[in-house]
Amino acid sequence: MDKLHNCNIVLLGGLYGSGKTEFAIKQFMNRSRYRISRSEIRRLLFEMTNFGKQWTADMFNEEDDVLVKHVERKIIEHYLQNKRNVLVINTFTSVESRKRFITIAKDMNKSLGIVFLDVPVNICLQNNEAKSSGVPAYVVQKLSNKKVLPSKNEGFSEVLIVTNPNP
């Protein structure tokens, strides 16, 4: 973990229900790192623009997600330009989903690492179902079926695959 803590950008990935939020709190809180979560940006934008109506995962739509990704990128760029390190939380289950962050790191000459919580899908499904903000089970299953673990070959400085994030 020490090498990852030295990276300017750390991605934290895993299926919904894998324990990303808990892992982030345990490993990154109080370490001078700013947490960025696309799920939180989605929720905040929806609630702001819908007069406080509460967002749920079934309200997700690709059209608005273009804006969410844009806001996410601007937040990341802002913090990096101001010499602040970031932790970006998302599923990051595919090479394609990680590419844009590799590009940001290269463009800004910043180091990039990834932690991927490789938790069995049945545990993720149980944990996700217990959450009030959980996504539909088919989403978790679909992501699991297409999951490609990250590797340094993609352009990461550091890669850590965690199989038991909450022993």
C-alpha positions as CSV (number, residue, x, y, z in Angstrom):
1,M,0.0,0.0,0.0
2,D,2.9,2.4,0.7
3,K,3.8,2.7,-3.0
4,L,0.1,3.4,-3.8
5,H,-0.1,6.2,-1.2
6,N,2.7,7.9,-3.2
7,C,0.7,8.0,-6.4
8,N,-1.0,11.3,-7.4
9,I,-4.1,9.4,-8.6
10,V,-5.3,6.2,-7.2
11,L,-8.3,4.4,-8.7
12,L,-10.3,2.1,-6.4
13,G,-12.3,-0.4,-8.3
14,G,-14.5,-3.5,-7.8
15,L,-18.0,-4.7,-8.4
16,Y,-20.9,-3.0,-6.6
17,G,-21.0,-4.5,-3.1
18,S,-17.3,-5.3,-3.0
19,G,-16.6,-2.9,-0.2
20,K,-15.0,0.0,-2.0
21,T,-16.3,2.7,0.4
22,E,-15.3,0.8,3.5
23,F,-11.8,0.1,2.0
24,A,-11.4,3.7,1.1
25,I,-12.2,4.9,4.6
26,K,-9.8,2.3,6.2
27,Q,-6.9,2.8,3.8
28,F,-7.1,6.4,2.5
29,M,-9.0,8.6,5.0
30,N,-6.7,11.1,6.7
31,R,-4.0,10.7,4.1
32,S,-4.2,14.1,2.4
33,R,-6.2,12.6,-0.5
34,Y,-9.5,13.9,-2.0
35,R,-12.2,11.2,-2.7
36,I,-14.1,11.5,-5.9
37,S,-17.1,9.2,-6.6
38,R,-19.0,9.2,-9.8
39,S,-22.0,7.7,-7.9
40,E,-22.0,10.7,-5.5
41,I,-21.7,13.1,-8.4
42,R,-24.7,11.4,-10.1
43,R,-26.7,11.7,-6.9
44,L,-25.8,15.3,-6.2
45,L,-26.6,16.5,-9.7
46,F,-29.9,14.6,-9.8
47,E,-31.0,15.9,-6.4
48,M,-29.9,19.5,-7.2
49,T,-31.6,19.6,-10.6
50,N,-34.8,17.8,-9.4
51,F,-35.5,20.1,-6.4
52,G,-34.3,17.7,-3.8
53,K,-36.0,14.6,-5.1
54,Q,-34.0,11.6,-3.9
55,W,-31.9,9.8,-6.5
56,T,-31.9,6.0,-6.8
57,A,-29.8,3.8,-9.1
58,D,-32.7,3.0,-11.4
59,M,-32.8,6.7,-12.4
60,F,-29.4,6.3,-14.1
61,N,-29.3,7.3,-17.8
62,E,-26.4,7.4,-20.3
63,E,-27.4,10.9,-21.5
64,D,-26.8,12.5,-18.1
65,D,-23.7,10.4,-17.4
66,V,-21.8,12.4,-20.1
67,L,-22.2,15.4,-17.8
68,V,-21.2,13.4,-14.7
69,K,-18.0,12.2,-16.4
70,H,-17.2,15.7,-17.4
71,V,-17.7,17.0,-13.9
72,E,-15.6,14.1,-12.5
73,R,-12.7,15.0,-14.9
74,K,-12.9,18.7,-14.0
75,I,-12.8,17.9,-10.3
76,I,-9.8,15.6,-10.8
77,E,-7.9,18.2,-12.9
78,H,-8.6,20.9,-10.4
79,Y,-7.2,19.0,-7.5
80,L,-4.2,17.8,-9.4
81,Q,-3.4,21.3,-10.7
82,N,-3.5,22.5,-7.1
83,K,-1.0,19.7,-6.0
84,R,-3.6,17.6,-4.3
85,N,-3.8,13.8,-4.6
86,V,-7.0,12.1,-5.5
87,L,-8.8,8.8,-4.9
88,V,-11.3,8.0,-7.7
89,I,-13.9,5.4,-6.8
90,N,-15.8,3.5,-9.4
91,T,-16.2,-0.1,-10.7
92,F,-13.3,0.0,-13.2
93,T,-14.0,-3.5,-14.3
94,S,-12.8,-3.0,-17.9
95,V,-9.7,-1.8,-19.6
96,E,-11.8,0.7,-21.4
97,S,-13.2,2.2,-18.2
98,R,-9.7,2.9,-17.0
99,K,-8.2,4.4,-20.2
100,R,-9.5,7.9,-19.6
101,F,-7.7,8.1,-16.2
102,I,-4.5,6.8,-17.7
103,T,-4.8,9.6,-20.3
104,I,-5.4,12.2,-17.6
105,A,-2.3,11.0,-15.7
106,K,-0.1,11.1,-18.7
107,D,-1.4,14.5,-19.9
108,M,-0.8,16.0,-16.5
109,N,2.5,14.1,-15.8
110,K,1.1,12.5,-12.7
111,S,1.6,9.0,-11.2
112,L,-1.3,6.6,-11.3
113,G,-2.1,3.5,-9.3
114,I,-5.1,1.2,-8.9
115,V,-6.5,-1.0,-6.2
116,F,-9.0,-3.5,-7.4
117,L,-11.2,-5.4,-4.9
118,D,-11.6,-8.8,-6.5
119,V,-14.5,-10.1,-4.4
120,P,-16.6,-13.1,-5.5
121,V,-19.8,-12.0,-7.3
122,N,-22.1,-13.9,-4.8
123,I,-20.7,-11.8,-1.9
124,C,-21.0,-8.6,-3.9
125,L,-24.6,-9.5,-4.8
126,Q,-25.5,-10.0,-1.1
127,N,-23.8,-6.8,0.0
128,N,-25.4,-4.8,-2.9
129,E,-28.8,-6.1,-2.1
130,A,-28.5,-5.0,1.6
131,K,-27.8,-1.4,0.5
132,S,-30.5,1.2,0.1
133,S,-28.5,2.6,-2.8
134,G,-27.8,-0.7,-4.5
135,V,-28.0,-1.3,-8.2
136,P,-30.1,-4.0,-9.8
137,A,-28.5,-7.5,-9.5
138,Y,-28.2,-7.9,-13.3
139,V,-25.9,-4.9,-13.4
140,V,-23.5,-6.6,-10.9
141,Q,-23.7,-9.9,-12.8
142,K,-23.1,-8.2,-16.1
143,L,-20.0,-6.3,-14.8
144,S,-18.7,-9.5,-13.2
145,N,-19.0,-11.4,-16.5
146,K,-17.0,-8.8,-18.4
147,K,-14.4,-8.1,-15.6
148,V,-10.8,-7.7,-16.7
149,L,-8.4,-7.3,-13.8
150,P,-6.0,-4.3,-14.2
151,S,-2.3,-4.7,-15.0
152,K,0.7,-2.4,-15.2
153,N,0.7,-3.0,-19.0
154,E,-2.2,-0.6,-19.2
155,G,0.0,2.3,-17.9
156,F,-0.3,2.1,-14.1
157,S,2.7,2.8,-11.9
158,E,1.2,0.5,-9.2
159,V,-1.4,-2.2,-9.2
160,L,-2.8,-4.0,-6.2
161,I,-5.5,-6.7,-6.4
162,V,-7.2,-7.3,-3.1
163,T,-9.1,-10.6,-2.7
164,N,-10.2,-10.1,0.9
165,P,-10.7,-6.4,1.6
166,N,-12.5,-6.9,5.0
167,P,-10.9,-9.9,6.8
